[in-house]
Amino acid sequence: MKTISKIVYGFVIALLMFSYQSCVTEYDPKNLNNVGGLLVVEGTISDNVTVVKLSRSVGLGESIDDVKMVGNASMYIECSDGTLMQEMSYEGNGTYSIETPTLHPDKQYRLCISLEGDEYLSEFLSPITTPEIDALEVMKEDRKAPVHVYVSTHDDSDSPSRYYRWSYIEHWERKASHNANAYYAGVDENGQEVILPYDQYPNPYYYCWGKDSSTSLIIESTAKLSEDKIVRKELKTMSYDDRRLSVLYYIKVAQNKIRKEAYDYFLNMKKNVEDAGGLFSQMPTEMKGNI
């Protein structure tokens, strides 16, 4: 009886292994190798400053490092009353900006792009008022626990939009692990290397500052909640020994209220980019903006 049990058990294991191997096949995407070179427009028309970034998409088999920034476009903002703001200035690296006046809630605005003989227009949309951030908190449970950054906000205005997006920039102070006592000052007229005391160095680098910005999509919706209120939405997490927290740390958070269409677009992008790659992940789907 024991021998039979072992044989049956071995047969079941072999059958399961065969079934597992047979269901994993190579994914051969159709019509996805021609998506390179598409114009990608990223930006939001807002009060004070409007920043828009233009680039070209890369093919499925290409490296993300091959992304090409677009710097030869002509871009401006148009109001529904026919007024045109001055042309946006090019800042480099595919980024265009303009100082925007306060947007009027009863008017609509759109982005106009002229590039290589083609014209691209976004939809005319009315501004959405974004509520203020209620709290920005940096918290940890104990000394060696991860450090969490949270944001909280609410809106009592009965706005039809109940969708949010956040981004941030961060700065931190860094110090060298050791003090230098000398520095290399080059070669003198006799070809001899010159070593001088470090206190004579014109630009000491014992103190310096690091800088970074958000790279992930941070979005949230209160559409299914009884009130338009978000409490402690996590923006980022750092380990307790992260060097950014060793001296001084600063984070500046931007909050935007967005339309449902924009939320659905970013949610789809988040699933395609951040949640893809697993065996049971959903298949990537097409994304369309309002250009």
C-alpha positions as CSV (number, residue, x, y, z in Angstrom):
1,M,0.0,0.0,0.0
2,K,2.8,2.4,0.8
3,T,4.5,1.7,-2.6
4,I,1.2,2.4,-4.4
5,S,0.7,5.7,-2.5
6,K,4.2,6.9,-3.5
7,I,3.6,6.0,-7.1
8,V,0.3,7.9,-7.2
9,Y,1.8,10.9,-5.4
10,G,4.6,11.0,-7.8
11,F,2.2,10.8,-10.7
12,V,0.2,13.7,-9.3
13,I,3.3,15.9,-8.8
14,A,4.5,15.1,-12.4
15,L,1.0,15.9,-13.7
16,L,0.9,19.3,-11.9
17,M,4.4,20.2,-13.1
18,F,3.4,19.4,-16.7
19,S,0.2,21.4,-16.4
20,Y,2.1,24.4,-15.0
21,Q,4.7,24.3,-17.8
22,S,2.1,23.9,-20.5
23,C,0.2,27.1,-19.4
24,V,3.2,29.4,-19.5
25,T,3.7,30.5,-23.1
26,E,5.7,33.4,-24.7
27,Y,3.7,36.5,-25.1
28,D,3.9,37.8,-28.7
29,P,2.3,41.3,-28.8
30,K,0.6,42.3,-32.0
31,N,0.8,45.8,-33.5
32,L,2.8,47.0,-30.5
33,N,6.2,47.3,-32.2
34,N,5.1,50.4,-34.1
35,V,4.3,52.6,-31.1
36,G,7.7,54.3,-31.1
37,G,7.9,58.0,-32.2
38,L,4.4,59.0,-31.0
39,L,4.1,62.5,-29.5
40,V,3.7,62.4,-25.7
41,V,2.3,65.5,-24.0
42,E,2.5,65.8,-20.2
43,G,1.3,68.9,-18.4
44,T,-1.5,70.7,-16.6
45,I,-2.8,74.3,-17.3
46,S,-2.8,75.9,-13.9
47,D,-2.5,79.3,-12.1
48,N,0.9,81.0,-11.8
49,V,3.0,78.7,-13.9
50,T,2.1,76.1,-16.5
51,V,4.7,73.5,-17.4
52,V,4.4,71.1,-20.3
53,K,6.8,68.4,-21.4
54,L,7.0,67.0,-24.9
55,S,8.7,63.7,-25.8
56,R,8.5,60.8,-28.3
57,S,7.5,57.3,-27.2
58,V,9.8,54.4,-27.6
59,G,9.0,51.0,-29.1
60,L,8.3,47.9,-27.1
61,G,11.8,46.5,-27.6
62,E,13.6,49.8,-27.1
63,S,15.2,51.0,-23.9
64,I,13.5,53.8,-21.9
65,D,16.9,55.6,-22.1
66,D,16.1,56.1,-25.8
67,V,13.3,58.5,-25.1
68,K,13.7,61.6,-27.3
69,M,12.7,65.0,-26.0
70,V,11.0,67.4,-28.3
71,G,12.4,71.0,-28.4
72,N,11.2,72.4,-31.7
73,A,7.5,72.9,-31.0
74,S,5.5,76.2,-30.8
75,M,3.0,76.1,-27.9
76,Y,0.5,78.5,-26.4
77,I,-2.7,78.5,-24.3
78,E,-6.0,79.6,-25.8
79,C,-9.0,80.9,-23.9
80,S,-12.6,80.2,-25.0
81,D,-13.2,83.9,-25.5
82,G,-10.5,83.9,-28.3
83,T,-7.6,85.3,-26.3
84,L,-4.2,83.8,-26.8
85,M,-1.5,83.9,-24.2
86,Q,2.1,84.5,-25.3
87,E,4.0,81.6,-26.7
88,M,5.5,79.2,-24.1
89,S,9.2,79.5,-23.7
90,Y,11.5,76.4,-24.1
91,E,13.5,75.6,-21.0
92,G,15.4,72.6,-22.4
93,N,15.0,68.8,-22.0
94,G,11.6,68.9,-23.7
95,T,10.1,71.3,-21.1
96,Y,8.1,74.4,-21.9
97,S,6.7,76.9,-19.4
98,I,4.8,80.1,-19.1
99,E,3.7,82.4,-16.3
100,T,-0.1,81.9,-16.3
101,P,-2.6,84.5,-14.9
102,T,-5.3,83.4,-12.6
103,L,-7.7,81.2,-14.5
104,H,-11.3,82.4,-14.6
105,P,-13.8,79.7,-13.4
106,D,-16.4,80.8,-16.0
107,K,-14.0,80.4,-19.0
108,Q,-12.4,77.4,-20.7
109,Y,-8.8,76.9,-21.8
110,R,-6.9,74.5,-24.0
111,L,-3.4,73.8,-25.1
112,C,-2.3,74.4,-28.7
113,I,0.8,72.8,-30.2
114,S,2.4,73.3,-33.6
115,L,5.1,70.8,-34.5
116,E,6.6,70.0,-37.8
117,G,3.6,71.1,-39.8
118,D,1.0,69.4,-37.6
119,E,-1.3,71.0,-35.1
120,Y,-2.5,69.4,-31.8
121,L,-5.3,70.8,-29.7
122,S,-6.5,69.7,-26.3
123,E,-10.2,69.9,-25.4
124,F,-11.6,73.2,-24.0
125,L,-12.0,72.6,-20.2
126,S,-13.0,74.8,-17.3
127,P,-10.6,75.2,-14.3
128,I,-11.1,73.0,-11.2
129,T,-10.4,74.6,-7.9
130,T,-8.0,72.5,-5.8
131,P,-8.5,72.6,-2.0
132,E,-5.5,73.3,0.3
133,I,-3.5,70.6,1.9
134,D,-4.7,70.1,5.5
135,A,-1.6,68.3,6.8
136,L,1.7,67.0,5.6
137,E,3.1,64.5,8.1
138,V,6.3,62.5,8.5
139,M,5.8,59.6,10.8
140,K,7.5,56.4,12.1
141,E,6.4,53.8,14.7
142,D,9.7,53.3,16.4
143,R,13.4,54.1,16.0
144,K,14.2,51.5,13.3
145,A,10.8,51.5,11.6
146,P,10.3,52.8,8.1
147,V,9.6,56.5,7.7
148,H,6.3,57.4,6.0
149,V,5.2,60.7,4.4
150,Y,1.4,61.3,4.5
151,V,-0.8,64.0,3.1
152,S,-4.4,64.9,4.2
153,T,-7.0,67.1,2.6
154,H,-10.7,67.7,2.3
155,D,-13.1,69.7,0.2
156,D,-16.5,71.1,1.4
157,S,-17.4,72.9,-1.8
158,D,-19.6,70.1,-3.3
159,S,-17.2,70.0,-6.3
160,P,-18.3,67.4,-8.9
161,S,-14.7,66.3,-9.1
162,R,-13.6,64.0,-6.3
163,Y,-10.2,62.9,-7.7
164,Y,-6.8,63.9,-6.7
165,R,-3.2,63.7,-7.8
166,W,0.0,64.6,-6.0
167,S,3.6,65.2,-6.9
168,Y,6.6,66.3,-4.8
169,I,10.2,67.5,-4.9
170,E,12.6,66.8,-2.1
171,H,15.9,68.2,-0.9
172,W,18.3,66.8,1.7
173,E,21.6,67.9,3.2
174,R,24.6,65.7,2.9
175,K,27.9,65.7,4.7
176,A,31.1,64.0,3.7
177,S,32.0,61.0,5.9
178,H,35.5,62.4,6.5
179,N,37.1,65.8,6.6
180,A,39.8,66.3,4.0
181,N,43.1,67.9,5.1
182,A,44.5,68.7,1.7
183,Y,43.5,69.0,-1.9
184,Y,45.1,68.7,-5.4
185,A,45.6,72.1,-6.9
186,G,47.1,71.1,-10.2
187,V,50.6,71.3,-11.6
188,D,53.0,74.3,-11.2
189,E,55.3,75.8,-13.9
190,N,57.9,73.2,-13.1
191,G,55.6,70.3,-13.7
192,Q,55.3,69.5,-10.0
193,E,52.0,68.5,-8.5
194,V,50.7,71.0,-6.0
195,I,49.0,69.9,-2.8
196,L,47.6,72.6,-0.5
197,P,45.8,72.6,2.8
198,Y,42.0,72.0,2.4
199,D,41.1,75.2,4.3
200,Q,42.5,77.1,1.3
201,Y,40.2,75.3,-1.1
202,P,37.9,77.9,-2.8
203,N,34.8,75.7,-3.0
204,P,34.7,73.2,-0.1
205,Y,32.2,70.3,-0.6
206,Y,31.9,69.0,2.9
207,Y,28.3,70.2,2.9
208,C,26.1,69.8,-0.1
209,W,22.5,69.2,-1.1
210,G,20.7,66.4,-2.9
211,K,17.6,66.8,-4.9
212,D,15.0,64.5,-6.4
213,S,11.3,64.4,-7.4
214,S,8.4,62.0,-7.5
215,T,8.6,59.4,-10.2
216,S,5.5,57.3,-9.4
217,L,1.8,58.2,-10.0
218,I,0.2,59.2,-6.7
219,I,-3.6,59.4,-7.2
220,E,-6.7,58.9,-5.0
221,S,-10.5,59.1,-5.3
222,T,-13.2,59.9,-2.8
223,A,-16.0,59.2,-5.3
224,K,-17.3,56.2,-3.2
225,L,-16.9,57.9,0.1
226,S,-19.7,59.8,2.0
227,E,-17.5,62.9,2.2
228,D,-14.7,64.4,0.1
229,K,-12.0,63.8,2.6
230,I,-8.6,62.1,2.4
231,V,-6.7,61.2,5.6
232,R,-3.1,60.2,5.5
233,K,-2.6,59.3,1.9
234,E,0.9,57.8,1.7
235,L,3.2,59.7,-0.6
236,K,6.4,57.8,0.0
237,T,8.3,55.5,2.4
238,M,12.0,55.5,3.3
239,S,14.0,53.2,5.5
240,Y,15.0,54.5,8.9
241,D,18.7,54.6,7.9
242,D,18.1,56.4,4.5
243,R,20.9,58.9,4.0
244,R,18.4,61.6,3.0
245,L,17.2,61.6,6.7
246,S,20.7,61.8,8.2
247,V,20.9,65.6,8.5
248,L,18.2,67.8,7.2
249,Y,15.3,66.8,4.9
250,Y,12.7,68.9,3.1
251,I,9.8,67.9,0.9
252,K,7.4,70.1,-1.1
253,V,4.1,68.6,-2.2
254,A,1.9,69.8,-5.0
255,Q,-1.8,68.8,-4.9
256,N,-4.2,68.9,-7.9
257,K,-7.8,68.1,-8.1
258,I,-8.5,66.4,-11.5
259,R,-11.4,65.2,-13.6
260,K,-12.6,61.6,-13.6
261,E,-11.3,61.3,-17.2
262,A,-7.8,62.3,-16.1
263,Y,-8.0,60.0,-13.0
264,D,-9.0,57.0,-15.2
265,Y,-6.1,57.9,-17.6
266,F,-3.5,58.0,-14.8
267,L,-5.0,54.9,-13.1
268,N,-4.7,53.0,-16.4
269,M,-1.1,54.3,-16.8
270,K,-0.3,53.2,-13.3
271,K,-1.5,49.7,-14.0
272,N,0.3,49.5,-17.3
273,V,3.6,50.8,-15.9
274,E,3.8,50.0,-12.2
275,D,1.6,46.9,-11.8
276,A,2.6,45.0,-14.9
277,G,5.1,42.2,-15.3
278,G,3.6,39.6,-13.0
279,L,2.3,36.2,-14.1
280,F,-1.3,37.3,-13.2
281,S,-1.1,41.0,-14.0
282,Q,-3.7,42.4,-16.4
283,M,-2.8,42.9,-20.0
284,P,-1.7,46.5,-20.9
285,T,-4.5,48.5,-22.4
286,E,-4.5,51.5,-24.7
287,M,-4.4,55.0,-23.2
288,K,-5.9,58.1,-24.7
289,G,-5.6,61.6,-23.4
290,N,-7.5,64.8,-24.3
291,I,-5.2,65.9,-27.2
